[in-house]
Amino acid sequence: MGIWNGHVIDRSAARAEAGPWAQRVLLGVLLAASVIGMIGGTWDAAWHVTLKRETFWTPPHLLLYGGTGLAFAASAAALLGTLRFGWGMPGPTIRLRRALPLGFALVAFGAAIIIGAAPVDDFWHRTFGRDVDVWSFPHLLALAGGCVLNVGAVMVVSADARRFAGRTLGHRAAMATCLTVILWAAMFSLNWYTLVLAIFRDSVKYPMLAALVGTPALLIASMALGRGGATLVAGIYTAYTVAAHLLLVRLGFAQLPFPPALIVPAVAVDMLLWAGTTRAPDVRRALAAAAAFAPTFYLAEAASLAWLPHIPLQGPPTTLAAIGYLSEVAARPWDLPHILAALPFAIAVAVVAGLAGWWVGTAVQWVQGIRPSPVGATPESAKQPVSLRALPGATYRR
């Protein structure tokens, strides 16, 4: 308590009221950091393909980790403000020693994973030499951290949207930005398939890997944004990738391949999740949408590989990785017998991955107030109170 001009001032209440304002400011920093990290990662791919330089201190690496550091600083400020100054940030909290905002805690955890992967990556290079592809332990660790970071950012936006009893245009734009970064990270993890030459896309391993990482990303997008969310995010991802690749070519970097054809499976996911209903989708709809990913992806990607010109191979392959990829392509072409043989396995992978996407999407909807539990209870209106038992150790701050 304090006194100002004869009036009693409740400092704790004032600090609590500062929480929503601080949350919005730090959320803006998070959005900028996510976009910076995505741009840095795209630039880094073109840098390695073109210049073959394998050192940690390259400009794209600095941009990538600069964005991560900015996200970590924003989340640290939110957590410090909650612990030290009593900021009452809207949304779910998770109690460790004291209650912490769940969204910012996830952002901090994801950023810490990425930053922790940096020295591991440097040690990896010193021990094993130059990377020939993305599939190294520190790279995959950093990509996983990026997904955790942006899921946390989506929860921060969702908590703010709940204060308005629904998503505004600004909330949708902010959420779509973070979800696009998640989808970009998922596609980035597909290695040479999406970063070097589309000619390396075989008809068995590539679609299964795309189903493994693409299905949960699209399900989360559709559940977080509502009807049409997966299509919107897939469209933004495709537009960004094409624009970034064309710009890098103009700057003298090597041409990277056309991105995977995700818009067709995204439309299928949206239709099966939301057709004929305005209620939050249940697990049966989610499994049907996940199962639809594989056949629609095969259809769209086969058409893309057949109709769009792809970058020719520049000389014979010189690494074991390139030779291995080309041998897989020769053994598994995009013809009907190979597609039909691989399709059941791709559907199975998509369904299992879709369960994970549905669970995360349910947690995001819980934060928004659309449903009371991330384990599948009856949906409620966003204006109704959520169950405080929805997440272990979590409570909700209005």
Secondary structure in CASP SS format (residue, H / E / C, confidence):
PFRMAT SS
TARGET T0000
AUTHOR 0000-0000-0000
METHOD secondary structure of the structure
MODEL  1
M C 1.00
G E 1.00
I E 1.00
W E 1.00
N C 1.00
G C 1.00
H E 1.00
V E 1.00
I E 1.00
D C 1.00
R H 1.00
S H 1.00
A H 1.00
A H 1.00
R H 1.00
A H 1.00
E H 1.00
A H 1.00
G H 1.00
P H 1.00
W H 1.00
A H 1.00
Q H 1.00
R H 1.00
V H 1.00
L H 1.00
L H 1.00
G H 1.00
V H 1.00
L H 1.00
L H 1.00
A H 1.00
A H 1.00
S H 1.00
V H 1.00
I H 1.00
G H 1.00
M H 1.00
I H 1.00
G H 1.00
G H 1.00
T H 1.00
W H 1.00
D H 1.00
A H 1.00
A H 1.00
W H 1.00
H H 1.00
V H 1.00
T H 1.00
L H 1.00
K C 1.00
R C 1.00
E C 1.00
T C 1.00
F C 1.00
W C 1.00
T C 1.00
P H 1.00
P H 1.00
H H 1.00
L H 1.00
L H 1.00
L H 1.00
Y H 1.00
G H 1.00
G H 1.00
T H 1.00
G H 1.00
L H 1.00
A H 1.00
F H 1.00
A H 1.00
A H 1.00
S H 1.00
A H 1.00
A H 1.00
A H 1.00
L H 1.00
L H 1.00
G H 1.00
T H 1.00
L H 1.00
R H 1.00
F H 1.00
G C 1.00
W C 1.00
G C 1.00
M C 1.00
P C 1.00
G E 1.00
P E 1.00
T E 1.00
I E 1.00
R E 1.00
L C 1.00
R C 1.00
R C 1.00
A E 1.00
L E 1.00
P E 1.00
L H 1.00
G H 1.00
F H 1.00
A H 1.00
L H 1.00
V H 1.00
A H 1.00
F H 1.00
G H 1.00
A H 1.00
A H 1.00
I H 1.00
I H 1.00
I H 1.00
G H 1.00
A H 1.00
A H 1.00
P H 1.00
V H 1.00
D H 1.00
D H 1.00
F H 1.00
W H 1.00
H H 1.00
R H 1.00
T H 1.00
F H 1.00
G C 1.00
R C 1.00
D C 1.00
V C 1.00
D C 1.00
V C 1.00
W C 1.00
S C 1.00
F H 1.00
P H 1.00
H H 1.00
L H 1.00
L H 1.00
A H 1.00
L H 1.00
A H 1.00
G H 1.00
G H 1.00
C H 1.00
V H 1.00
L H 1.00
N H 1.00
V H 1.00
G H 1.00
A H 1.00
V H 1.00
M H 1.00
V H 1.00
V H 1.00
S H 1.00
A H 1.00
D H 1.00
A H 1.00
R H 1.00
R H 1.00
F C 1.00
A C 1.00
G C 1.00
R C 1.00
T C 1.00
L H 1.00
G H 1.00
H H 1.00
R H 1.00
A H 1.00
A H 1.00
M H 1.00
A H 1.00
T H 1.00
C H 1.00
L H 1.00
T H 1.00
V H 1.00
I H 1.00
L H 1.00
W H 1.00
A H 1.00
A H 1.00
M H 1.00
F H 1.00
S C 1.00
L C 1.00
N C 1.00
W H 1.00
Y H 1.00
T H 1.00
L H 1.00
V C 1.00
L C 1.00
A H 1.00
I H 1.00
F H 1.00
R C 1.00
D C 1.00
S C 1.00
V C 1.00
K H 1.00
Y H 1.00
P H 1.00
M H 1.00
L H 1.00
A H 1.00
A H 1.00
L H 1.00
V H 1.00
G H 1.00
T H 1.00
P H 1.00
A H 1.00
L H 1.00
L H 1.00
I H 1.00
A H 1.00
S H 1.00
M H 1.00
A H 1.00
L H 1.00
G C 1.00
R C 1.00
G C 1.00
G H 1.00
A H 1.00
T H 1.00
L H 1.00
V H 1.00
A H 1.00
G H 1.00
I H 1.00
Y H 1.00
T H 1.00
A H 1.00
Y H 1.00
T H 1.00
V H 1.00
A H 1.00
A H 1.00
H H 1.00
L H 1.00
L H 1.00
L H 1.00
V H 1.00
R H 1.00
L C 1.00
G C 1.00
F C 1.00
A C 1.00
Q C 1.00
L C 1.00
P C 1.00
F C 1.00
P C 1.00
P C 1.00
A C 1.00
L C 1.00
I H 1.00
V H 1.00
P H 1.00
A H 1.00
V H 1.00
A H 1.00
V H 1.00
D H 1.00
M H 1.00
L H 1.00
L H 1.00
W H 1.00
A C 1.00
G C 1.00
T C 1.00
T C 1.00
R C 1.00
A C 1.00
P C 1.00
D C 1.00
V H 1.00
R H 1.00
R H 1.00
A H 1.00
L H 1.00
A H 1.00
A H 1.00
A H 1.00
A H 1.00
A H 1.00
F H 1.00
A H 1.00
P H 1.00
T H 1.00
F H 1.00
Y H 1.00
L H 1.00
A H 1.00
E H 1.00
A H 1.00
A H 1.00
S H 1.00
L H 1.00
A H 1.00
W H 1.00
L C 1.00
P C 1.00
H C 1.00
I C 1.00
P C 1.00
L C 1.00
Q C 1.00
G C 1.00
P C 1.00
P C 1.00
T C 1.00
T C 1.00
L H 1.00
A H 1.00
A H 1.00
I H 1.00
G H 1.00
Y H 1.00
L H 1.00
S H 1.00
E H 1.00
V H 1.00
A H 1.00
A H 1.00
R C 1.00
P C 1.00
W C 1.00
D C 1.00
L H 1.00
P H 1.00
H H 1.00
I H 1.00
L H 1.00
A H 1.00
A H 1.00
L H 1.00
P H 1.00
F H 1.00
A H 1.00
I H 1.00
A H 1.00
V H 1.00
A H 1.00
V H 1.00
V H 1.00
A H 1.00
G H 1.00
L H 1.00
A H 1.00
G H 1.00
W H 1.00
W H 1.00
V H 1.00
G H 1.00
T H 1.00
A H 1.00
V H 1.00
Q H 1.00
W H 1.00
V H 1.00
Q H 1.00
G C 1.00
I C 1.00
R C 1.00
P C 1.00
S C 1.00
P C 1.00
V C 1.00
G C 1.00
A C 1.00
T C 1.00
P C 1.00
E C 1.00
S C 1.00
A C 1.00
K C 1.00
Q C 1.00
P C 1.00
V C 1.00
S C 1.00
L C 1.00
R C 1.00
A C 1.00
L C 1.00
P C 1.00
G C 1.00
A E 1.00
T E 1.00
Y E 1.00
R E 1.00
R C 1.00
END
